[in-house]
Each structure stands twice: as C-alpha cells, then as structure tokens.
C-alpha cells in the first residue's frame, strides 16, 4: 500500500511538471535608462512557481523570485543598471529538468525633444468615446473569441463599431475646430458580456481592445496626433477592473482585490475620507467597497498590486508617448498609494500632466484631493488638478438660476472666490458635461443663447477647458440612463444619413454652434491672456458678472461680461479702471465690432468677449 502511495505521488508530481505552461510575463518588455532601476515582472502559467528562474544579461540582475499563494504566479524582482543596453535576453524557467524560455527585451527610451508635452491651461481638450465616434475599420467590428459579439447600433448598451482608426480619420476636423488635446475613454481591452464599450472594466491592462485596433495602431494614433499639433490624454483606472479580467479569474492571492464577507458597494461618500469625525468603517466602505458588482475593487495596499499598476502606466506613457493622464474615480483609491504613484510617474516624466476625476459637491472637497496639502490634509497627494465639477455646477446655476445673494451668477463668483484652496486652480480641468452626465445643451433646455453663454465661459475661464464630443453640433439628451448621452456622432459610419463632420451635413443652427466654438477656441490659441493669464473677477452688480483675464508678462487683456437675464442692460465701466486702465475701446471677438468702453450695452442672455485695445 505504501509503495502504491509513493508511486501515485510521483505520478501526480510528474503530471504537474508536465502541465506547467508559461502563459505571460508583464510588462512584456521594458526600457533602458529609467529613473527607477527596479522592475517587477508578473509571471503567469500553470504551476510556474515550481520553477527555478535564471537570466544572464549585462546590467540586469535577478534580485529575488517571489512566490505567492497561487502557484500559477511568480513575481520577479529585477534591477536594471544605468549601463544596461537595449537588447534581448533569455529568462529561463526550469523544473524537474524541463526548461522553458522567455525572450525578454529591453528597448531604448525615446528621448525625442517635446515627445511628452503635458496638457496645460494653454490647451482645449476634446473628450470622446471611441466606440461612438467613428468606425474607421470594419475588419475589427467583430472579433472572434470575445464575450460580447456583433454590432448593435440600435442598442445603447452594445458595441457600435467605432475605433481608433475612426478617430484618426477625423483629426483634421478636431484641429479645425480649435482642439489641442484629445481624450478618449479607456481603449484597453474590456472583454465583458455587456456594455463593454465604455472601457472602464479592463480585462487586460497591456492590450488595446481588438475592436478598437492594436497596440501598434494606438502608438501610430499618438504619433499622428502629435504630427498635427494635438496632444493625447489617456484615461486610466486604478480603482477597479472587470470581472472578465484574466487575473481576476485566477488571482495571484486573495488580497489582490478588496474582499468582503458578502458583496459590499462603495458608499460613494467622499466626505468620509476628509471628515475628522468619520468612523473607520465608513472610510473603509468608501475606499474598499466595490464600485459595482461587475468591477472588483483593487487592493492598492498590496505591494504587488501597486507595482503592477504603476509599471503599467509608465509602460504605456513611454511606449506610446502620451502627454497626460485622466485618473478615473480618484477619491475611491488608496490615498497613500496614489501619492506614491504620482511621485514615481513625475520622476520618469517631468512634463506629464495628470488630473483626477472628483465628482464632488464643494470646492473644499475638490481641494482635499489636490496637491500641496493646502487644506491641512496632513500629506501631499501630488495630484496636479481635478475635474472641476463644482465650477460646472456654478455655471449651470449662473445660466439657469434666479438672482440671489449666492444664487444665479453670484454662484460663479462665490465658487471662484474659493480658489485660494488650491495650490494652482489653473491646472483644474473645467467642463460642462461628459459621458456620465446629461448633455449641456439639454441642461440649458436647448436655449441657444444659454449654449453660447456657457461655451464662452468654458473657453475664457481659468483652468483647462474640456468639451464632450458632439457639443459643438448641439448633441443633446439626459443621462437617464447614461447610454442616452453616448450616441454615435452622425457621419462616423458608412451609410449614415447625415455627415455632421462636414458643414453641408449640419443644420444652420448646428453650423452656427460649430462656428461659434471654432471662433472662440482658435482665438484662445492665440491669446496669452486666456491661456495663461491671471483672473480678476468683480462682485456681480445688477445681475451682470464681469471678469478679466490678463497677462502681465505679455500684452493683452480680455474682458468677459455675462448677462444671463432676459433683459438688455447697460454696464458702466468706471469700477473696472484697475484693469481697463487707459483703454477706451475694445474689439468684440465674436462680432469683430469695435466698441467704446465708457458704457457698454449688453444684450439679454449674452456673454461678451472683449479684447482691450
């Protein structure tokens, strides 16, 4: 009986060795000359932990082989010397005399000047969803082996076929409009059974979704943008993954994601993070609770998770030459990890721009997440800017609300008066809508005058302006459900009845909207005052809100006057002498008229942009 047991044990052991299979190593390759010499490789394969690992390459040292709970994983700690040269080398995996080899590659860093430029307040961002913008390659409409199959353009939850090539086909359209930076919702693989088009349930961090294209095509997209003077922002998700992720199906360890005795949603209460009276339980639910059941919450206190996410973002930036990152669901992440992440990325890419999504309700809440420890948080997040939802809400109140002490246009004034909370409010991304909320044109009840007022504020205010795709052609709808605000851009598909990428496909009002945005956006590109100038605002009087953008280092002052009422008004300018100085006339940027500055007639529901002569 004992001999039989030993025989069976030996047989099972030999079968396990035979079953070994090296499936993937991530990152697939790395780069020489990085600021941080440390690299941790994730190795995945059946029973790979039973292997002895070795490599021999000048300047590369295998420091440690880490085994974890799951025998299908190894984490290899490498040290890459500054003297290491680009090239390929073997990583050997040996178990019971059987050898597997992975050819690993070190590539030279691309040190081209201004390759990674950063996105600043000189820019105008265009946000789009690639699946809903334009179908440039029919060959990737249906990809075998993925969970969600086929195109169903009549369904708001299904794939519609837009892709990276479709965006590339319309870069001239964006440039003509005055856009200087393009932000797509995540392009990485989302192999989920439903609503995979939105991109926020990643299933492979190192792979562009094949329905959008390939990694190589994404790199060409970035290069094409740069060739046309457009910058690129990549949308990244630290907080969660999709349940279809390959490493969720076979987790390295139980602590890879945040675990609960039973499913627990995040409370979505950002206040619990900053509330000095909050319970530890409430804080934990906010940060560790899952966003939705289909999106497991990553445990960012796990050092292996930290290395994996940080290296992935560094890899994409260096590989493709990305200029900026938008960080999804920023308040839900582990604060200490996110600060460390920001420091490490800035060390590798000094000009990289980063802003975090913070859909909160007060300026202090937003400032809590930004860098500088300006609100006594206790440490520096090193986050450059946030999505300024509070200013967005104030603009809506200014356009739609009734006049009051802190209502109507006074809300805009009061919100900007809180800019002292930020280290630099000019790094905040300002916007009127996006893919998660009702479209701007619907929110102003399709009032074209209010539309023009809002676009004027967006393109003349402090911060980095972002516009959601289709706003320039008056696309509309309410986010109930959110699929209604994610419609296809008309003309992006062969056979579309109308092509609104071209003037002849748009209605007169749509062309008026397009040309209005185009005029202001292109003027902004030539105005140092609007790009980097200081902001001086005046307390609203007689329901008129006035602010100036000015640059002391360069000539040029721009005066903006908002009359959101239904009545024409006259504005005496004596109280603005601090900024108007000796100027007696100004050019109306929208109408090209020259007007006297002594007293200005401001039509009802109008925002005037005046360049002081």
ZAMARGU-4260 file (C-alpha; in steps of 0.2 Angstrom, whole numbers, plus 5000, padded with zeros to 4 digits):
<rodrens>
0) 5000/5000/5000 | 5014/5012/5004 | 5023/5008/4988 | 5007/5012/4979 | 5005/5028/4988
5) 5023/5033/4983 | 5020/5028/4965 | 5004/5039/4964 | 5013/5053/4972 | 5027/5053/4960
10) 5015/5051/4946 | 5005/5066/4951 | 5021/5076/4953 | 5027/5072/4936 | 5010/5076/4929
15) 5010/5093/4937 | 5028/5097/4930 | 5021/5091/4913 | 5006/5103/4915 | 5017/5118/4918
20) 5015/5131/4905 | 5022/5149/4904 | 5007/5160/4898 | 5013/5178/4900 | 5025/5190/4908
25) 5020/5208/4911 | 5027/5220/4907 | 5031/5211/4890 | 5046/5222/4888 | 5054/5237/4897
30) 5065/5252/4894 | 5083/5256/4897 | 5088/5272/4906 | 5073/5273/4918 | 5074/5284/4933
35) 5069/5269/4944 | 5081/5254/4942 | 5068/5242/4949 | 5057/5232/4939 | 5045/5218/4945
40) 5039/5206/4932 | 5022/5196/4934 | 5024/5179/4928 | 5009/5168/4925 | 5007/5150/4920
45) 5001/5133/4926 | 5012/5128/4941 | 5025/5141/4936 | 5030/5143/4955 | 5039/5126/4955
50) 5052/5133/4943 | 5070/5139/4946 | 5072/5155/4937 | 5088/5162/4930 | 5094/5175/4917
55) 5111/5182/4911 | 5112/5199/4903 | 5124/5213/4907 | 5117/5226/4918 | 5102/5216/4923
60) 5101/5207/4939 | 5088/5195/4946 | 5087/5201/4964 | 5073/5190/4970 | 5060/5177/4965
65) 5044/5180/4975 | 5031/5165/4977 | 5014/5169/4982 | 4998/5160/4987 | 4994/5154/4969
70) 5007/5143/4962 | 5002/5149/4945 | 5012/5165/4948 | 5029/5171/4951 | 5034/5190/4954
75) 5052/5193/4948 | 5062/5207/4956 | 5075/5214/4943 | 5087/5228/4945 | 5092/5237/4929
80) 5108/5246/4929 | 5110/5263/4920 | 5123/5254/4910 | 5111/5241/4903 | 5110/5242/4884
85) 5095/5238/4874 | 5093/5221/4868 | 5085/5204/4870 | 5089/5190/4883 | 5083/5174/4890
90) 5074/5171/4906 | 5075/5153/4910 | 5062/5143/4919 | 5067/5125/4924 | 5058/5112/4934
95) 5062/5093/4935 | 5075/5095/4921 | 5062/5103/4909 | 5066/5120/4903 | 5055/5135/4896
100) 5062/5151/4890 | 5055/5168/4888 | 5064/5180/4877 | 5063/5197/4886 | 5068/5214/4878
105) 5075/5230/4884 | 5071/5244/4872 | 5079/5261/4872 | 5069/5276/4879 | 5063/5288/4866
110) 5072/5304/4871 | 5065/5314/4857 | 5063/5333/4862 | 5045/5338/4867 | 5039/5320/4865
115) 5029/5320/4881 | 5022/5338/4882 | 5010/5339/4896 | 4992/5346/4894 | 4991/5363/4902
120) 4979/5378/4903 | 4985/5383/4885 | 4975/5368/4879 | 4957/5364/4874 | 4953/5346/4877
125) 4940/5336/4867 | 4933/5321/4876 | 4926/5306/4865 | 4921/5288/4867 | 4929/5279/4853
130) 4915/5266/4851 | 4903/5280/4847 | 4914/5292/4837 | 4918/5284/4820 | 4920/5267/4813
135) 4936/5268/4803 | 4940/5249/4801 | 4926/5237/4798 | 4938/5222/4799 | 4938/5224/4818
140) 4919/5226/4820 | 4918/5208/4826 | 4932/5199/4834 | 4931/5180/4837 | 4934/5174/4855
145) 4927/5189/4864 | 4912/5188/4876 | 4902/5202/4868 | 4899/5198/4849 | 4892/5208/4835
150) 4887/5226/4832 | 4870/5233/4838 | 4869/5251/4834 | 4851/5252/4839 | 4856/5247/4857
155) 4863/5260/4869 | 4872/5246/4878 | 4880/5236/4864 | 4896/5239/4853 | 4893/5251/4839
160) 4910/5249/4830 | 4919/5265/4832 | 4938/5263/4834 | 4955/5271/4834 | 4956/5272/4815
165) 4940/5281/4815 | 4947/5295/4827 | 4962/5296/4816 | 4952/5299/4801 | 4945/5315/4809
170) 4960/5323/4817 | 4959/5337/4804 | 4941/5340/4810 | 4947/5342/4828 | 4961/5353/4823
175) 4950/5364/4813 | 4938/5366/4827 | 4952/5373/4838 | 4955/5357/4849 | 4973/5355/4855
180) 4971/5339/4865 | 4961/5323/4863 | 4955/5312/4877 | 4947/5295/4874 | 4938/5285/4887
185) 4949/5269/4890 | 4955/5260/4875 | 4962/5244/4884 | 4953/5228/4882 | 4936/5226/4890
190) 4930/5208/4887 | 4914/5209/4897 | 4897/5202/4892 | 4888/5218/4892 | 4891/5237/4890
195) 4910/5234/4886 | 4910/5249/4875 | 4913/5262/4889 | 4930/5255/4893 | 4931/5256/4912
200) 4930/5237/4916 | 4948/5232/4910 | 4951/5214/4907 | 4969/5216/4900 | 4980/5231/4906
205) 4993/5229/4892 | 4982/5226/4877 | 4971/5238/4867 | 4954/5231/4864 | 4955/5222/4847
210) 4938/5230/4842 | 4947/5247/4843 | 4963/5241/4835 | 4981/5236/4841 | 4994/5242/4852
215) 5004/5247/4837 | 4989/5257/4830 | 4987/5266/4846 | 5005/5271/4845 | 5003/5277/4827
220) 4987/5287/4833 | 4998/5296/4846 | 5011/5300/4833 | 4998/5306/4821 | 4990/5317/4834
225) 5007/5325/4838 | 5011/5327/4819 | 4995/5338/4819 | 4999/5348/4834 | 4987/5338/4845
230) 4991/5331/4862 | 4985/5315/4869 | 4977/5311/4886 | 4975/5293/4891 | 4961/5288/4903
235) 4967/5276/4916 | 4958/5266/4930 | 4967/5262/4946 | 4952/5258/4957 | 4944/5243/4949
240) 4944/5230/4935 | 4931/5220/4926 | 4926/5203/4932 | 4932/5196/4915 | 4950/5201/4919
245) 4962/5186/4916 | 4970/5189/4933 | 4953/5190/4942 | 4948/5173/4935 | 4965/5166/4943
250) 4970/5178/4956 | 4988/5178/4962 | 4982/5180/4980 | 4966/5183/4989 | 4972/5200/4994
255) 4974/5205/4976 | 4956/5213/4977 | 4947/5220/4992 | 4937/5206/5000 | 4921/5207/5010
260) 4911/5193/5019 | 4897/5197/5007 | 4896/5209/4992 | 4898/5227/4998 | 4896/5243/4987
265) 4906/5258/4990 | 4895/5271/4999 | 4901/5284/4986 | 4903/5296/5001 | 4919/5306/4998
270) 4916/5316/5014 | 4920/5300/5024 | 4939/5302/5018 | 4940/5320/5024 | 4928/5320/5039
275) 4938/5322/5055 | 4923/5314/5064 | 4920/5299/5052 | 4921/5281/5058 | 4934/5269/5051
280) 4920/5258/5045 | 4913/5272/5034 | 4930/5276/5027 | 4933/5258/5023 | 4917/5256/5014
285) 4920/5271/5003 | 4938/5266/4998 | 4937/5247/4998 | 4919/5244/4993 | 4916/5239/4975
290) 4910/5252/4963 | 4898/5240/4955 | 4896/5221/4956 | 4905/5219/4939 | 4920/5229/4944
295) 4931/5221/4958 | 4940/5234/4968 | 4959/5233/4968 | 4968/5232/4984 | 4981/5246/4982
300) 4989/5242/4999 | 4995/5226/4992 | 5013/5230/4986 | 5012/5218/4971 | 4996/5227/4965
305) 5005/5244/4967 | 5020/5239/4957 | 5008/5231/4943 | 4998/5247/4941 | 5012/5259/4942
310) 5023/5250/4930 | 5008/5248/4918 | 5005/5267/4917 | 5024/5270/4915 | 5024/5257/4901
315) 5010/5265/4891 | 5017/5283/4893 | 5035/5278/4887 | 5028/5266/4874 | 5016/5277/4865
320) 5022/5295/4870 | 5006/5300/4880 | 5005/5318/4886 | 4993/5317/4900 | 4983/5305/4911
325) 4965/5307/4917 | 4963/5296/4933 | 4945/5288/4934 | 4936/5288/4951 | 4951/5296/4960
330) 4943/5298/4978 | 4940/5279/4979 | 4958/5275/4978 | 4970/5272/4992 | 4977/5289/4996
335) 4995/5284/5001 | 4997/5273/4986 | 4991/5287/4974 | 5003/5300/4981 | 5017/5287/4979
340) 5011/5284/4961 | 5011/5302/4957 | 5029/5304/4963 | 5035/5289/4953 | 5027/5295/4937
345) 5033/5313/4939 | 5051/5306/4941 | 5050/5297/4925 | 5041/5310/4915 | 5043/5328/4922
350) 5032/5336/4909 | 5017/5323/4911 | 5001/5331/4916 | 4988/5322/4927 | 4971/5326/4933
355) 4959/5316/4944 | 4940/5314/4942 | 4932/5321/4958 | 4914/5322/4955 | 4910/5331/4972
360) 4899/5345/4978 | 4911/5358/4986 | 4927/5367/4982 | 4935/5361/4999 | 4931/5343/4994
365) 4939/5345/4977 | 4954/5354/4985 | 4956/5340/4998 | 4962/5329/4984 | 4974/5341/4975
370) 4992/5343/4978 | 5001/5354/4991 | 4992/5349/5007 | 4983/5366/5006 | 4968/5361/5016
375) 4978/5353/5031 | 4975/5335/5025 | 4992/5330/5033 | 5001/5325/5017 | 5004/5330/4999
380) 4994/5320/4986 | 5005/5327/4972 | 4989/5327/4961 | 4991/5342/4949 | 4972/5345/4946
385) 4955/5339/4947 | 4939/5339/4936 | 4931/5354/4942 | 4913/5348/4945 | 4909/5362/4957
390) 4913/5376/4944 | 4902/5366/4932 | 4888/5366/4944 | 4890/5385/4947 | 4890/5389/4929
395) 4873/5380/4927 | 4866/5390/4942 | 4873/5406/4933 | 4864/5401/4917 | 4848/5394/4924
400) 4846/5400/4942 | 4837/5415/4948 | 4846/5430/4955 | 4850/5429/4974 | 4864/5433/4987
405) 4873/5416/4982 | 4862/5411/4968 | 4862/5415/4949 | 4878/5422/4943 | 4883/5425/4961
410) 4886/5407/4962 | 4900/5408/4949 | 4908/5422/4958 | 4907/5413/4975 | 4914/5397/4968
415) 4929/5405/4960 | 4932/5415/4977 | 4937/5398/4984 | 4952/5396/4973 | 4963/5400/4987
420) 4960/5382/4992 | 4971/5375/4978 | 4989/5375/4975 | 4986/5380/4957 | 4967/5381/4951
425) 4974/5384/4933 | 4978/5365/4932 | 4960/5360/4936 | 4950/5353/4921 | 4934/5363/4918
430) 4919/5356/4909 | 4901/5357/4906 | 4897/5339/4904 | 4904/5322/4900 | 4900/5304/4897
435) 4892/5302/4914 | 4880/5316/4914 | 4867/5325/4905 | 4872/5334/4890 | 4875/5353/4891
440) 4863/5358/4878 | 4849/5349/4886 | 4853/5355/4903 | 4850/5373/4897 | 4834/5367/4890
445) 4840/5369/4872 | 4841/5388/4874 | 4854/5393/4860 | 4858/5409/4869 | 4862/5400/4885
450) 4873/5387/4875 | 4883/5402/4868 | 4885/5409/4886 | 4891/5393/4893 | 4903/5389/4879
455) 4910/5407/4881 | 4913/5404/4900 | 4921/5387/4896 | 4933/5395/4884 | 4938/5411/4893
460) 4938/5404/4911 | 4954/5399/4921 | 4959/5381/4920 | 4960/5368/4906 | 4944/5368/4896
465) 4936/5351/4891 | 4922/5349/4879 | 4912/5332/4876 | 4911/5326/4859 | 4896/5332/4849
470) 4893/5348/4860 | 4899/5358/4845 | 4885/5352/4835 | 4871/5353/4848 | 4870/5334/4853
475) 4858/5333/4867 | 4850/5321/4879 | 4848/5317/4898 | 4858/5304/4907 | 4843/5293/4912
480) 4851/5281/4908 | 4868/5286/4904 | 4868/5277/4887 | 4857/5291/4880 | 4872/5304/4881
485) 4883/5292/4872 | 4875/5292/4855 | 4885/5290/4839 | 4892/5305/4831 | 4882/5307/4815
490) 4893/5304/4799 | 4905/5292/4808 | 4898/5277/4800 | 4897/5272/4782 | 4879/5274/4776
495) 4874/5287/4790 | 4860/5298/4783 | 4869/5314/4788 | 4888/5318/4790 | 4890/5331/4803
500) 4908/5331/4802 | 4905/5342/4786 | 4896/5359/4786 | 4884/5353/4772 | 4878/5339/4783
505) 4874/5351/4798 | 4859/5362/4800 | 4860/5381/4800 | 4860/5381/4819 | 4872/5367/4821
510) 4884/5376/4809 | 4881/5392/4820 | 4886/5382/4835 | 4901/5374/4827 | 4907/5391/4821
515) 4905/5399/4837 | 4915/5386/4846 | 4928/5386/4832 | 4930/5405/4833 | 4932/5406/4852
520) 4943/5390/4853 | 4955/5397/4839 | 4956/5414/4847 | 4960/5406/4863 | 4975/5398/4854
525) 4982/5415/4850 | 4978/5424/4867 | 4991/5423/4881 | 4978/5431/4892 | 4966/5417/4890
530) 4979/5403/4890 | 4990/5408/4905 | 4983/5424/4911 | 4978/5429/4928 | 4959/5430/4933
535) 4952/5445/4941 | 4933/5445/4944 | 4921/5458/4951 | 4906/5456/4963 | 4891/5455/4951
540) 4880/5470/4951 | 4863/5472/4943 | 4865/5454/4938 | 4880/5457/4927 | 4895/5446/4930
545) 4912/5453/4924 | 4929/5446/4925 | 4946/5449/4916 | 4960/5438/4910 | 4976/5447/4909
550) 4995/5443/4907 | 5007/5455/4915 | 5022/5446/4905 | 5013/5449/4888 | 5002/5462/4881
555) 4983/5458/4881 | 4969/5459/4892 | 4952/5451/4889 | 4936/5457/4897 | 4921/5445/4899
560) 4904/5451/4903 | 4889/5439/4907 | 4871/5445/4906 | 4861/5429/4909 | 4845/5439/4912
565) 4831/5441/4899 | 4834/5460/4899 | 4846/5471/4889 | 4857/5480/4902 | 4869/5495/4901
570) 4886/5492/4910 | 4896/5507/4917 | 4914/5503/4917 | 4921/5516/4930 | 4923/5502/4943
575) 4934/5492/4932 | 4948/5505/4930 | 4960/5494/4939 | 4960/5483/4924 | 4954/5494/4910
580) 4967/5507/4914 | 4968/5520/4899 | 4960/5509/4886 | 4945/5517/4878 | 4939/5504/4866
585) 4939/5485/4864 | 4936/5473/4850 | 4921/5461/4852 | 4929/5444/4847 | 4913/5436/4842
590) 4906/5450/4831 | 4923/5459/4826 | 4915/5475/4831 | 4925/5489/4840 | 4915/5496/4854
595) 4918/5511/4866 | 4922/5506/4884 | 4914/5520/4894 | 4897/5512/4894 | 4893/5495/4886
600) 4876/5489/4880 | 4875/5471/4885 | 4861/5461/4876 | 4850/5449/4886 | 4857/5432/4888
605) 4874/5436/4881 | 4892/5433/4886 | 4903/5446/4878 | 4922/5443/4875 | 4931/5460/4873
610) 4949/5462/4869 | 4955/5478/4876 | 4964/5489/4863
</rodrens>
